[in-house]
Amino acid sequence: MNPIQPQAARWLALALALVLVLVLVLVLVLVGATLTAHAALKEGDPAPDFQATASLAGKSFGYSLADALKRGPVVVYFYPAAFTSGCSIQAHTFAENADKFVAVGASIVGVSLDPIARLNEFSADPQSCAGKIPVASDADGRIAKAYELVVSDTPAGRKDNHGQEIAHGRAERTTFIVTPDGKVAATVGGLAPDANVHTALEAVQKITAPHKP
């Protein structure tokens, strides 16, 4: 037997083992990313209560989820940053459909890590909230993390559509339907901004629809 053959076989076995290790690592990374992306609270989970400074039509006020739930279901929607393309589309779509949510007794509140000064502008902007829906400031990401959402850093130098640098973290775009009993009735994530709103509306309408005997 050629003495080179056993050596080549050993190298081939080592190479195959290395490939298998790399594949295993890649699988673990992908599984971990999937679990992280779907770590948000699910249907039936208790919805953490929160109080925050919010803004409606350019004016700040104290918002309480517990108080809002006394009046009916609440759509709590988290979004990355004010005045970015997707977030403005989502806010404007909520504003355009606000009456439909009100018609089934539900209210809406947006939550982001934006400072309240920025949200005063966003809440009044006719192309965004249009003065129809309140948005709350979760500056330290505490509320988003309580809902088990991923909060990531914004890349340095990233600016919004008005040319202002985004100097805060970003929560993943996820919407929760919270019922007056303090439970999550539905979680909406992984959708385009406008589709997120329409899916949330369908979920609220289903939840509030009269149950037939």
C-alpha positions as CSV (number, residue, x, y, z in Angstrom):
1,M,0.0,0.0,0.0
2,N,1.2,3.5,-0.8
3,P,2.2,5.2,2.5
4,I,0.6,8.4,1.2
5,Q,-2.9,6.8,1.1
6,P,-3.4,6.4,4.9
7,Q,-2.2,10.0,5.4
8,A,-4.6,11.3,2.8
9,A,-7.4,9.3,4.4
10,R,-6.7,10.9,7.8
11,W,-6.7,14.4,6.3
12,L,-9.9,13.6,4.5
13,A,-11.5,12.4,7.7
14,L,-10.3,15.5,9.6
15,A,-11.7,17.7,6.8
16,L,-15.1,16.0,7.0
17,A,-15.2,16.3,10.8
18,L,-14.4,20.0,10.5
19,V,-17.2,20.5,8.0
20,L,-19.6,18.6,10.3
21,V,-18.6,20.9,13.2
22,L,-19.2,24.0,11.1
23,V,-22.6,22.8,9.9
24,L,-23.6,22.0,13.5
25,V,-22.5,25.5,14.7
26,L,-24.5,27.1,11.8
27,V,-27.6,25.1,12.7
28,L,-27.3,26.1,16.4
29,V,-26.9,29.8,15.4
30,L,-30.0,29.6,13.1
31,V,-32.1,27.9,15.7
32,G,-31.0,30.4,18.3
33,A,-31.9,33.3,16.0
34,T,-35.3,31.7,15.3
35,L,-36.0,31.3,19.0
36,T,-35.0,34.9,19.7
37,A,-37.1,36.3,16.9
38,H,-40.2,34.5,18.3
39,A,-39.6,35.1,22.0
40,A,-42.4,37.7,22.3
41,L,-45.3,37.0,24.7
42,K,-47.9,34.7,23.3
43,E,-51.6,34.3,23.5
44,G,-52.7,33.6,27.1
45,D,-49.6,35.2,28.7
46,P,-50.2,37.9,31.3
47,A,-49.5,41.3,29.7
48,P,-47.2,43.4,31.9
49,D,-48.8,46.6,33.1
50,F,-46.9,49.8,32.4
51,Q,-47.1,53.5,32.9
52,A,-45.2,55.9,30.6
53,T,-45.1,59.4,29.3
54,A,-47.0,59.4,26.0
55,S,-48.0,62.0,23.4
56,L,-51.2,62.6,21.5
57,A,-51.6,65.3,18.9
58,G,-48.4,66.9,20.0
59,K,-49.2,67.0,23.7
60,S,-47.6,64.8,26.3
61,F,-49.5,63.0,29.1
62,G,-49.2,60.1,31.5
63,Y,-50.4,56.9,30.0
64,S,-51.5,53.8,32.0
65,L,-52.3,50.5,30.4
66,A,-54.3,49.5,33.4
67,D,-56.5,52.5,33.1
68,A,-56.9,52.0,29.3
69,L,-58.0,48.3,29.9
70,K,-60.9,49.5,32.0
71,R,-62.4,50.8,28.9
72,G,-61.8,47.8,26.7
73,P,-59.2,45.9,24.8
74,V,-55.9,47.7,24.0
75,V,-53.7,47.3,21.0
76,V,-50.2,47.8,22.2
77,Y,-47.9,48.1,19.2
78,F,-44.1,48.3,19.4
79,Y,-42.1,49.8,16.6
80,P,-38.4,50.6,16.0
81,A,-38.3,54.4,15.6
82,A,-40.4,57.4,14.8
83,F,-40.1,59.1,11.3
84,T,-38.6,56.0,9.6
85,S,-40.4,54.7,6.5
86,G,-42.0,51.6,7.9
87,C,-42.9,53.2,11.2
88,S,-44.6,56.2,9.6
89,I,-46.6,53.8,7.3
90,Q,-47.7,51.8,10.3
91,A,-48.6,54.8,12.4
92,H,-50.6,56.3,9.5
93,T,-52.4,53.0,8.8
94,F,-53.4,52.8,12.4
95,A,-54.6,56.4,12.3
96,E,-56.6,55.8,9.1
97,N,-58.3,52.8,10.8
98,A,-58.6,54.3,14.3
99,D,-62.4,54.6,14.0
100,K,-62.7,50.9,13.2
101,F,-60.8,50.0,16.4
102,V,-63.0,52.4,18.3
103,A,-66.1,50.8,16.8
104,V,-65.3,47.5,18.6
105,G,-64.4,49.2,21.8
106,A,-60.6,49.0,21.5
107,S,-57.9,51.6,21.9
108,I,-54.4,51.9,20.5
109,V,-51.0,52.9,21.9
110,G,-47.7,52.8,20.1
111,V,-44.5,52.2,22.1
112,S,-40.9,53.0,21.0
113,L,-37.6,54.0,22.5
114,D,-37.9,57.5,21.1
115,P,-37.7,60.4,23.5
116,I,-40.9,62.1,24.3
117,A,-39.9,65.3,22.5
118,R,-39.6,63.4,19.3
119,L,-42.9,61.7,19.9
120,N,-44.6,65.0,20.4
121,E,-43.7,65.7,16.7
122,F,-44.5,62.2,15.5
123,S,-47.9,62.1,17.2
124,A,-49.0,65.3,15.5
125,D,-47.4,64.6,12.1
126,P,-50.2,64.3,9.5
127,Q,-48.3,61.6,7.6
128,S,-47.8,59.5,10.8
129,C,-50.1,59.4,13.8
130,A,-52.1,62.4,12.5
131,G,-53.2,63.3,16.0
132,K,-55.3,60.2,16.2
133,I,-53.3,57.7,18.2
134,P,-51.0,58.1,21.3
135,V,-47.4,56.9,21.3
136,A,-45.5,56.2,24.5
137,S,-41.8,56.7,25.2
138,D,-40.0,53.6,26.5
139,A,-36.6,55.3,26.5
140,D,-34.8,52.6,28.4
141,G,-36.5,49.7,26.6
142,R,-38.0,48.4,29.9
143,I,-41.5,48.0,28.5
144,A,-40.3,46.2,25.4
145,K,-38.2,43.8,27.3
146,A,-41.1,43.1,29.7
147,Y,-43.0,41.9,26.6
148,E,-40.0,39.8,25.8
149,L,-39.1,41.7,22.7
150,V,-35.6,42.0,21.2
151,V,-34.2,45.5,21.7
152,S,-31.2,46.1,19.4
153,D,-28.7,49.0,19.0
154,T,-29.2,51.3,16.1
155,P,-26.1,51.4,13.8
156,A,-24.1,54.6,14.4
157,G,-25.0,57.4,12.1
158,R,-28.4,56.0,11.1
159,K,-30.8,58.9,10.5
160,D,-34.6,59.1,10.2
161,N,-36.5,60.5,7.2
162,H,-36.1,64.0,8.6
163,G,-32.4,63.7,8.7
164,Q,-32.2,63.4,12.5
165,E,-29.8,60.8,13.9
166,I,-31.5,57.9,15.7
167,A,-29.7,57.9,19.0
168,H,-31.7,55.1,20.7
169,G,-32.3,51.4,20.6
170,R,-35.0,49.7,18.5
171,A,-37.6,47.3,19.6
172,E,-38.8,44.7,17.0
173,R,-42.1,45.5,15.3
174,T,-44.7,43.5,17.2
175,T,-48.3,44.1,18.2
176,F,-50.1,42.7,21.1
177,I,-53.9,42.6,21.6
178,V,-54.5,42.9,25.4
179,T,-57.9,42.1,26.8
180,P,-59.4,43.7,29.9
181,D,-58.5,40.7,32.0
182,G,-54.8,41.6,31.5
183,K,-54.0,38.7,29.1
184,V,-52.5,38.7,25.7
185,A,-55.2,37.6,23.3
186,A,-53.1,37.8,20.1
187,T,-49.5,38.6,19.1
188,V,-48.9,39.9,15.6
189,G,-45.3,40.0,14.3
190,G,-43.2,39.3,11.2
191,L,-45.4,41.3,8.9
192,A,-45.0,44.4,6.8
193,P,-46.1,47.6,8.7
194,D,-49.5,48.0,7.0
195,A,-50.2,44.3,7.1
196,N,-49.5,44.3,10.8
197,V,-52.2,46.9,11.4
198,H,-54.8,45.1,9.3
199,T,-54.1,41.8,11.0
200,A,-54.3,43.4,14.4
201,L,-57.7,44.9,13.4
202,E,-59.0,41.5,12.3
203,A,-57.8,40.0,15.6
204,V,-59.6,42.6,17.6
205,Q,-62.8,42.3,15.6
206,K,-62.7,38.5,16.1
207,I,-62.1,38.8,19.9
208,T,-64.9,41.4,20.4
209,A,-67.4,39.7,18.1
210,P,-70.6,38.5,19.9
211,H,-70.3,34.8,20.7
212,K,-73.2,32.7,19.2
213,P,-74.8,30.2,21.6
